[in-house]
Every structure is written in C-alpha cells, then in structure tokens.
Amino acid sequence: MSRRNWLKGVGAFTGLVLTVGAHGIVSAADAPAPDKKYGGAKMPGGTVNNPLVFIAIGTDGIVTIVAHRSEMGQGIRTSLPMVVADELDADWSHVRVVQANADESRFGNQNTDGSRSMRHFFTPMRQVGATARLMLETAAASRWKVPVSEVSAKNHEVHHTKSGRKLGYGALTVDAAALNVPTADQVRLKDDAQFRYIGKEKYGSVDFQNIVTGNTQYGIDTRIDGMVYAVIARPPVFGGKVASFDAADALKVPGVIRVVELKGSPPPALFNPLGGIAVIANNTWAAIKGRDALKIKWDDGPNGNYDSTTFKVTLQEAARKPAKVMRDDGDTMGALANASKKIEAEYYIPHLAHATMEPPAATARIVGGKCEIWACVQNPQATLETVAKSLGVTREDVKVNVTLLGGGFGRKSKPDFAAEAALLSKAMDGKPVKLTWTREDDLRHDYLHTVSLERLETTLDDKGMPLAWLHRSAAPTISSTFVVGAMGETAGELGMGAINIPFLIPNIRIESPQVPAHTRIGWFRSVYNIPHAFAVQSFVAELAAAAKRDHREYLLALIGPARKIAPKEMSDTTNYGESPTLYPLDTGRMRNVVDVATKEAGWGRKVAAGHGLGLAVAYSFMSYVAAVIEVVVNENGEISIPRVDVAIDCGPAITPDRIRSQVEGACIMGLSLAMTGEITFKNGAVVQGNFHEYDVLRALSAPKDIRVHIVKHPFDMPLGGVGEPGTPPIAPALCNAIFAATGKRIRDLPIRDQLKKA
C-alpha cells in the first residue's frame, strides 16, 4: 500500500500523527550499568519510546498503532499494540494496527527472534502509550484552562472530574500534536489494577478474522501489476556451483520468459544467495516446469562427501576425547578417574529443518534505481542491508515491506531469498519479480538446525547423587555461517542449557569439541537448548533410575534449594544478552514449575500397563518450563499421547491466551522433532525433499489434551521469553515417559520405529 493510500485509510491525519523524523527516545528495558548495555539497549537500533513514532490519532478518533515486530503466528502484532492501547486508555474497538517497514533508526530493533519482543519492548511500549495519554490530557487541560492534575483519560475520552466535561481523543489530537513530547520523568505509568488489556484473556488477535477469511497478505500472496514469477535451481551441495548448463529445453516451456544465472558468493555464507539458475515465467507453474527442463552440471565443491552416517561417527569420536573447556568447577576428571563405577551415555539429534508452512517468498521491484521488497521476513533491517549489498546500492535506496509470515522459527531471519528476488528484478530491468521457494527448495537449502552428539559421564555417591558431571557437546556452530572455518559451540550456544546447569554437583566440566560444519547452520526455535535439554534431562532420568529413586524427587534434589545463581558462577558469560543482575538463574522458580507440572499431571498416580509419565524441565530465554507427558505404547510399539501438562514461568503474563497458544505450538513442534524430524545428507546433498520424507506431526499423532499452566507474577518483575522456551523439555519428557512405559531408553532421535517389534 502506498503512503498516500495508507493515510487515506486511517482517518483524517491532521492531529497527533506518525512523523517521518526520528525523534526517538532510546532507553534500555532493564537499566544497565553505565558502562555496559543489556537487553533491548544492546540490540542494533535499541528501543524507542516516542509516541510520535508509534501512534497516530485521527480527528475521527481512530487510533493507529504501528507494529514494528514481525508477526508469524506468535501474536506480537496484537500484543505490543495492545500494551500501547492500555496505557493510552484507548477503546480497542477504535484501534487499528499497521505494520512498520524496515527502519531501525525510527522504530528500534526489529529482529524478531530470540523470544525477546515483549521482553525488550513491554516497558518502552507502555511509555509510548502513557506519554500520548499525558499529551491528550495536557491538551484538554489547556483548553479547559484547568490544572492537568484535574483531568484524566478514560476509554478514549479525557474527563474533567470537577465539571463533568469530557472530550474524545479525536477532538484533542490537533492540540496534542502541537505539544512537546514529555520527558520520561513526567510520564506516569498505570498501576496493575488499572490495566484493561494487559494480562487479560478476552481479546483475540487483530489478524484472526482476516486469517480465517483469507484476507491477509503473506509473503507468498504478493501481487503487483506487471509481475513475473521465478524459481531457482540451486547447487544441491552447500559450497557447490554451476559447472555448465543448457537452458534450451527450459525456454521451450510455454510461459517461460527468461533463464538467468545467479552467481554464488564466496564463504562465509552469511545471508547471501546460494547462486544457481533461475527460470522466470509468466506464472509460477511454468517457472517450475522450466526449471525441471534445465540441464545442469554441478561442481559440488568441498562438501560433496558430506554424509550423515559418517559424520555421526565423527561426532562420536570428537565427544570421546578431551576438548575445549568451557566450564570447570572442582576436579571432574580426577573424580571420574578415581571412580569405581562410571555412568556414561551419548545422545544424538540430527539436523532439523524449519519447514515453515509458508516457504520463503519475496517480491522485488526496482524503479529509478530504488528497490522495493515485499517479503515474509523476521529481520527487516538485515533484509534491507543484504539487498542493498547484493545490488550495490545504498541502504537509503531500499525499502522493505514486511508481510505476515506463515511461520518463521528462525528461518526467515535469514533473508537470502529477498536478495535473490532483488537480483532477479535487476536482471529483468527492474520489472517486479516474485520469487517462490518450493517445499523441496525449503528443505534442501535451509539454514538447518545443527546436528549434535552429546556425551555425559558421571559417578554417583552412596545416595545415588552425582559426584562429577562431564558434558561434551559436539555440534557444528552457527558461527560457521558468519566466519570461515569456525568450529565448536560458542559460549553463547553452550549457555543454552549446557554450561548453565544449576545442579548441586561438586565437580562440573563442560567441553566443546571442535567439529566443522558442512552446510548452512542457523537459528532454530530454541536453538541449542534442544539437544542440551534432551541430553541433560534424559541423563538425569537415567541417574534417578540407577539410584532407584523417583525421578521428580531426584530432579528436585539435584536442583537443590531455592536460590538465585549469578550466571558467572556457572561460567555463563552471555546470559542471552540480558543483565545478570535482573536475570540470575532462579532455582526456586525452576523447582516451582516442576511442582506445578507434576501436581497438575498427577505425578505418582498408578497407570495401566504400557502407560508411562515422563518429566523434564528447562531454563531458556529467561523462562522456566517443565513438562509432564503421558504416553501409551501398545504391543506393536506404536505411541499415543493422551495428555501433556506444561508449566511455564515467563514472569508477568502480558497476553495469557498468546502464551498458551505458543506453548501448545511448542509442544507440538517438540513432539514432531522427537518422533519423526530428521534431515540427512548423502553425497553432500539433503536426502529429504518434501513432507512424505521429512515427517511433521500429523493431527492423529498429536496429544489429545495439552494443558498449559501459567505461573502468575506481578507486572513489575523482568519478563522472560515465550515463543521458544516451551520446546526444549518436550523431547526428553517424551523419551522419559517411554522408558517408564516400556523400560526402553531412547538416546537417538528421532524415535520413528525404534519401539516397533520385528
């Protein structure tokens, strides 16, 4: 939509209005030390709390609020504007939400990943609404010639208590817009008891109606006059390139317009296109058929021998040798060397694909040397910068329009597909080009979740408790996508559930074997917490069984009493980028989610033969989540899941219905990756091509009952994440339940047919 039409659509903008200038007041979400930034302040673009950037009020009373984070089903396009509306005391029925384009200098950080949208922007968005409210109150007081202390905003009106006079927001917007923006110390935030929307459950998503009626625009829905359509044949092996190609047959396909070679980029991968041969046509189907007709010879490059079976052996060998030490408390190696009996286990998780329901899609148009992009991206600013670099233009010459995302999970924070669309538009002399990734493209050219081999060793005291804990986590690092030759998990990656275990163990050693990457590795929902939680929580269950103790009781004993642990005490130097003062690891909260989940699930109750209850807990993205899964394994080894109970402590629950939905989705995703998720490589290329080979959880396999239990807190404590923390405990809870039901321990994922009888 053009700026002109946007202005027409949101009322008479002669009053308090979204301005072009950058008047942002940048502040941290968590008051960092003067010499160090944390949280939102540490992110590119920081945070912005200026109402002139986020709020427009028309003289008709319609309030338009800008959503600057990407919406991919998590509800943030509703949640953050609702926070603004609450502090503004606006009538939600008179609020409209519009999506921001890429501009971190105006809106603050827009990279929607890391489960930090609400964590970083709850306070700034409250300040946005409260500041605009004060400006409206000040305008009314000035008009009535009374002290501002005598007026108050309530439900889209400003009231003068003594005289009973009142004015709607639309009648005050012109006067309010003429005022200076109040400073932060002049603004009063609401008390918790005054909230109308924050913490309430009766308000749905602003997009629900349009989604169910098909009136939304996802990246794949973009339509522009004169648009042509494209698909790309990319090198099947990462690092490969086109040796030669013949496009004659492709050009004979009806509808095919042109065949274009895209050059790849030298390593590192970054967010750059992979290169290949693009087919451009007057519809997507013709482009796909044209691609099928291409004759291409590929040079597979240095990764042509990558094989999953062979690489698993490489990971095992690496995990069985001393490696780079990342945490070293006490004398772990001495304790293990002197142990009369050791307990050892290795856990394997393969590569995983994001497999978003909407594959990557982008449309680009170049007019007068300026490129405009429409794309389903999580990271608009990175998209802008990547496109500008690919085209060799300035960032000011690129505009990125963010559509709704049909899922993201971290994949769409890597905007290689947007750069591809821009390059194809350039090849077509600026003509609009819509690039579509097919499902096969999506699975075979993803930034995959890392493959991992986790090795744990311990020895137990006479009460069955660990005396030592050795954890070697062998996995390619995401850093390999950004730095040529990077190997071994970083401190930040190991700080996702490996380094920062809060267990009462006198000797703890965490090591990072240096293994290479042979494909693009990227962020995946909850990232390295997935393999770490699977290994750690499965191993704890194994130790409880070895000690012949109840798993819940053993886990709580291992966590120990309620206490707050500074991240540095666990050698955690990253702490998800958050303040260690505001965000210590709180074992009291961890214990509590275990208590809540087990109580709600009826832990300890007698179950029928073939049934089992499994437990796991994980701390990730500043939140605490425990899951209890009930499983049934029949005589044929087939799994069904009657019920899952998940307790989440994410600090204050800003939008409980969205929290519940996110945890339910995380549960389904966690079960899917545990039961069937697997990407494998042979001769350097991904084997799987579509959902008949890369299984995701079907409805018939989903739990019959998922119960989410939200731990309540006051709104003045720091917030945790929600989108990702629900995933890590699911796989270990499921496998622990299977052990309880069958006595069989699952250490390699996916489960698939491991329980089937021959």
Secondary structure, DSSP 8 states (H G I E B T S, - for coil): --HHHHHHHT---SSS---SS----B--SS---TT---HHHHSTT--B--HHHHEEE-TT--EEEEE-S--SSS-HHHHHHHHHHHHHT--GGGEEEEE--S-HHHH------TT-HHHHHHHHHHHHHHHHHHHHHHHHHHHHTS-GGGEEEETTEEEETTT--EEEHHHHHHHHHTS----GGG-----GGG-SSTT-SS---TTHHHHHHT---BGGG---TT-EEEEEE--SBTT-EEEEEE-HHHHHSTTEEEEEEE----SS-TT----EEEEEESSHHHHHHHHHT-EEEEE-GGGTT--HHHHHHHHHHHHTS--EEEEEES-HHHHHHT-SS-EEEEEEE-BB----SS--EEEEEEETTEEEEEE--S-HHHHHHHHHHHHT--GGGEEEEE-B-S--TTGGGSTHHHHHHHHHHHHTTT--EEEE--HHHHHHSS-BB--EEEEEEEEE-TTS-EEEEEEEEE---GGGGTSTT--S--HHHHTTTTTT-----SEEEEEE-----SS-B---TTTTHHHHHHHHHHHHHHHHHHTT--HHHHHHHHH-SS-EE-GGGGT-S-GGGS-TTT--EEHHHHHHHHHHHHHHHTTT----TTEEEEEEEEEETTEEEEEEEEEEE-TT--EEEEEEEEEEE-SS-SSHHHHHHHHHHHHHHHHHHHHT--B-EETTEE---STTTS----GGGS-S-EEEEE----TTS-----TTTTSTTHHHHHHHHHHHHHS----BS--TTTT---
